[in-house]
Amino acid sequence: MTLGIVWFRQDLRLSDNAALHAALHDCERVLPVFIADDRDGTVSEIGAASRVWLHASLNALENDLKEAGSTLLVLSGDPLKLLPRLAKTLEADGVYWNRSYDPVTCERDKSVKEALHSIGANSYLANLLFEPVKTLKADGTPYRVFTPYWKNLMGSLPGEKPLAAPKNIPSPTPQWLGKQLKNTIAVDSIDELKLQPAHDWGEVMMAHWSVGEKAAQKRLKDFLKSDVQSYKVDRDIPSMTGTSMLSPHLHFGEISPRQIISATFNKRKSVFDLSPGEETFVKEVVWREFAHNLIYQFPHTVDSPLDERFNQFPWASKYDDSLKAWQQGNTGIPIVDAGMRQLYATGWMHNRVRMVVASFLIKNLLIPWQEGERWFRHTLVDADVASNAMGWQWAAGSGADAAPFFRVFNPVLQGEKFDKEGAYVRHWVPELESVANKFVHKPWELPREERDALDYAKPLVDLKKSRQAALDAFAEIKTAKS
Ligand SMILES: Cc1cc2nc3c(=O)[nH]c(=O)nc-3n(C[C@H](O)[C@H](O)[C@H](O)COP(=O)(O)OP(=O)(O)OC[C@H]3O[C@@H](n4cnc5c(N)ncnc54)[C@H](O)[C@@H]3O)c2cc1C
């Protein structure tokens, strides 16, 4: 009786799961395993919001596996030690997983592969559309600019069809498993991983979401049915649900990018056959792909600038209080506070507002982008090493294809353009509920008496002066060697 171990990681789904598919093809029985691998102090240490999502996602996966006649073996510890031990104890014929591309995981997986060489380790492309190592410019160097990257890839879309979910997953019985593992490997339950916080913040946040593969498929279907056609315009309006909100599902692999692309193309053969909304949406999914390519090709950019001039950037020397005000949504700048409060309450923030709050932190408060990246990693349910680092470096002007540093978002103008009536700001900053549209993005301009009556923070900085300070700071490194 042959046995394959499928190591679930950021691919918490049964459909379009290449590793699961291959194991079922090669082996008579398949054992799905999840290993909680908390590597303290590393960039892939997951944040509080992600832990809460992971808890729910593992439960959903376990249920889906049960429906397919299987089970999920949950372990905690170092996969480098656990997997060879497990494979040896169970006399497995192979270990199967889908590849991830962040530097810590790449390094770890290389060692796991070596440790499993006598058993057989098989890894697959399933979390991206294309293999980063193969996606290079004609001269063999990695892409640093999105447009040529997109032009290179778009001809290969939609690509292969996604794999269907297996109806039945023949697995070892719990009795057999219990007997083999007895006294050798401690088995956990999902609850024993203690991913949930002690207080009820996680519960409140998760009330905004449905988690798991089925929920992800439903969200995609609903989005393609009702929102994708207006996506090109509505995606910039934070008060609307104009975007897919698939990012946490994609991050945890409850849905694959190939499934999203395939459903969006819906039998059409080329990008040129898509509507403007559909094409823009596909492009955004390819931005995610670009982020993973960057992190693979330039692993140091997880926490260091790609443009090395920024290593000398004269950041503010003391910023504890302003960082805290930003994190808590108490900067006195309405759209910034609305975004930061949306983030804390829901684990997600609208992309337009992510750009605004990032620009404000970096350029108006002169706080290193790594502080913002860290807070997002802690609080976002879609926190992703690749997309987060790319987003922050884009805002800082230090990354690939980044906004130039001298482009400082004016949060008042951004609010007035993308949240005309102030609906978004009023929703998340109820202190401003009764403020007239004209002042809702700049309450400091209200007549004195009305301003004093507001129970809302005064602006942390003067937008004009702080913008100039940022430009002066940038002038200090502008001519340095990159
Ligand atoms: C400072 C900053 C930090 C960010 N951190 C993250 C992060 O940790 N995780 C994350 O998934 N995204 C991050 N983003 C990108 C983007 O904001 C989110 O992917 C998007 O808001 C998710 O919402 P959605 O699923 O409704 O997106 P949609 O607009 O529906 O887009 C569909 C999918 O495309 C991908 N995508 C869209 N925009 C981007 C982008 N700019 N970069 C990379 N992928 C993109 C996402 O996977 C998204 O789910 C960040 C952006 C900024 C400016």
The ligand as an SDF file (V2000), in Angstrom:
LIG
                    3D

 53 58  0  0  0  0  0  0  0  0999 V2000
    1.2190   49.8110    1.4120 C   0  0  0  0  0  0  0  0  0  0  0  0
    0.5240   48.6360    0.7740 C   0  0  0  0  0  0  0  0  0  0  0  0
    0.5690   47.3930    1.3900 C   0  0  0  0  0  0  0  0  0  0  0  0
   -0.0690   46.2870    0.8030 C   0  0  0  0  0  0  0  0  0  0  0  0
   -0.0110   45.0710    1.4430 N   0  0  0  0  0  0  0  0  0  0  0  0
   -0.6020   43.9870    0.8710 C   0  0  0  0  0  0  0  0  0  0  0  0
   -0.5460   42.7120    1.5040 C   0  0  0  0  0  0  0  0  0  0  0  0
    0.0710   42.5230    2.5520 O   0  0  0  0  0  0  0  0  0  0  0  0
   -1.2090   41.6750    0.9040 N   0  0  0  0  0  0  0  0  0  0  0  0
   -1.8850   41.8270   -0.2720 C   0  0  0  0  0  0  0  0  0  0  0  0
   -2.4670   40.8610   -0.7610 O   0  0  0  0  0  0  0  0  0  0  0  0
   -1.9270   43.0140   -0.8970 N   0  0  0  0  0  0  0  0  0  0  0  0
   -1.3180   44.1030   -0.3610 C   0  0  0  0  0  0  0  0  0  0  0  0
   -1.3940   45.3190   -1.0060 N   0  0  0  0  0  0  0  0  0  0  0  0
   -2.0140   45.3970   -2.3480 C   0  0  0  0  0  0  0  0  0  0  0  0
   -3.5120   45.7140   -2.3960 C   0  0  0  0  0  0  0  0  0  0  0  0
   -3.8040   46.8040   -1.5870 O   0  0  0  0  0  0  0  0  0  0  0  0
   -4.3820   44.5190   -1.9850 C   0  0  0  0  0  0  0  0  0  0  0  0
   -3.9810   43.3600   -2.6770 O   0  0  0  0  0  0  0  0  0  0  0  0
   -5.8540   44.7880   -2.3280 C   0  0  0  0  0  0  0  0  0  0  0  0
   -6.3000   45.9440   -1.6750 O   0  0  0  0  0  0  0  0  0  0  0  0
   -6.6870   43.5970   -1.8980 C   0  0  0  0  0  0  0  0  0  0  0  0
   -8.0460   43.8350   -2.0830 O   0  0  0  0  0  0  0  0  0  0  0  0
   -8.8890   43.0200   -3.1610 P   0  0  0  0  0  0  0  0  0  0  0  0
   -8.6730   41.5700   -2.9770 O   0  0  0  0  0  0  0  0  0  0  0  0
  -10.2740   43.5130   -3.0950 O   0  0  0  0  0  0  0  0  0  0  0  0
   -8.1720   43.4650   -4.4930 O   0  0  0  0  0  0  0  0  0  0  0  0
   -8.6980   43.4800   -6.0020 P   0  0  0  0  0  0  0  0  0  0  0  0
   -8.6560   44.8970   -6.4540 O   0  0  0  0  0  0  0  0  0  0  0  0
   -9.9700   42.7700   -6.1670 O   0  0  0  0  0  0  0  0  0  0  0  0
   -7.5410   42.7220   -6.7920 O   0  0  0  0  0  0  0  0  0  0  0  0
   -7.5580   41.3080   -7.0020 C   0  0  0  0  0  0  0  0  0  0  0  0
   -6.2980   40.7030   -6.4380 C   0  0  0  0  0  0  0  0  0  0  0  0
   -5.1600   41.2190   -7.1100 O   0  0  0  0  0  0  0  0  0  0  0  0
   -4.0700   41.3470   -6.2060 C   0  0  0  0  0  0  0  0  0  0  0  0
   -3.6780   42.7660   -6.1220 N   0  0  0  0  0  0  0  0  0  0  0  0
   -4.4570   43.8470   -6.3020 C   0  0  0  0  0  0  0  0  0  0  0  0
   -3.7320   44.9750   -6.1730 N   0  0  0  0  0  0  0  0  0  0  0  0
   -2.4780   44.5850   -5.8810 C   0  0  0  0  0  0  0  0  0  0  0  0
   -1.2590   45.2830   -5.6220 C   0  0  0  0  0  0  0  0  0  0  0  0
   -1.1790   46.6170   -5.6530 N   0  0  0  0  0  0  0  0  0  0  0  0
   -0.1640   44.5650   -5.3240 N   0  0  0  0  0  0  0  0  0  0  0  0
   -0.1940   43.2100   -5.3000 C   0  0  0  0  0  0  0  0  0  0  0  0
   -1.3160   42.4900   -5.5450 N   0  0  0  0  0  0  0  0  0  0  0  0
   -2.4310   43.1750   -5.8350 C   0  0  0  0  0  0  0  0  0  0  0  0
   -4.5620   40.8710   -4.8540 C   0  0  0  0  0  0  0  0  0  0  0  0
   -4.1640   39.5260   -4.6740 O   0  0  0  0  0  0  0  0  0  0  0  0
   -6.0690   41.0020   -4.9680 C   0  0  0  0  0  0  0  0  0  0  0  0
   -6.7750   40.1180   -4.1410 O   0  0  0  0  0  0  0  0  0  0  0  0
   -0.7550   46.4420   -0.4290 C   0  0  0  0  0  0  0  0  0  0  0  0
   -0.8010   47.7030   -1.0350 C   0  0  0  0  0  0  0  0  0  0  0  0
   -0.1700   48.7930   -0.4460 C   0  0  0  0  0  0  0  0  0  0  0  0
   -0.2320   50.1330   -1.1150 C   0  0  0  0  0  0  0  0  0  0  0  0
  1  2  1  0
  2  3  1  0
  2 52  2  0
  3  4  2  0
  4  5  1  0
  4 50  1  0
  5  6  2  0
  6  7  1  0
  6 13  1  0
  7  8  2  0
  7  9  1  0
  9 10  1  0
 10 11  2  0
 10 12  1  0
 12 13  2  0
 13 14  1  0
 14 15  1  0
 14 50  1  0
 15 16  1  0
 16 17  1  0
 16 18  1  0
 18 19  1  0
 18 20  1  0
 20 21  1  0
 20 22  1  0
 22 23  1  0
 23 24  1  0
 24 25  2  0
 24 26  1  0
 24 27  1  0
 27 28  1  0
 28 29  2  0
 28 30  1  0
 28 31  1  0
 31 32  1  0
 32 33  1  0
 33 34  1  0
 33 48  1  0
 34 35  1  0
 35 36  1  0
 35 46  1  0
 36 37  1  0
 36 45  1  0
 37 38  2  0
 38 39  1  0
 39 40  1  0
 39 45  2  0
 40 41  1  0
 40 42  2  0
 42 43  1  0
 43 44  2  0
 44 45  1  0
 46 47  1  0
 46 48  1  0
 48 49  1  0
 50 51  2  0
 51 52  1  0
 52 53  1  0
M  END
$$$$
